[in-house]
Amino acid sequence: MNSNPFEWLGEAFGTVIRLLVDSLAWIFDVLAGASSAFVNGFSRALGVDSNIFTVIFVVVGLIMIYAGVRAFLHKRIFGGVIWCLLGLWLLSALIRWS
């Protein structure tokens, strides 16, 4: 048993900090594994590579289609057709080239 109470307090404080750091490391490891598995499953379902540029282009294509749908909802038919065709062209090009 330690005779100095400050040594005991420091050891207890260090144990709490170590537990907190280990818990955060575990949480971030689980999140990293989940996001990696999601991207791999997503890219495998689309038939494309799972690199960051492909995922970015897929997101851009989906945003273009979303912009086209919003244009249709605001009764801008020409803009809606253009945005939807550009988004579909980008997504089909990604799927076809991979």
Secondary structure as GFF3:
##gff-version 3
##sequence-region A 1 98
A	DSSP	alpha_helix	5	46	.	.	.	ID=ss1
A	DSSP	alpha_helix	52	73	.	.	.	ID=ss2
A	DSSP	alpha_helix	77	97	.	.	.	ID=ss3
###
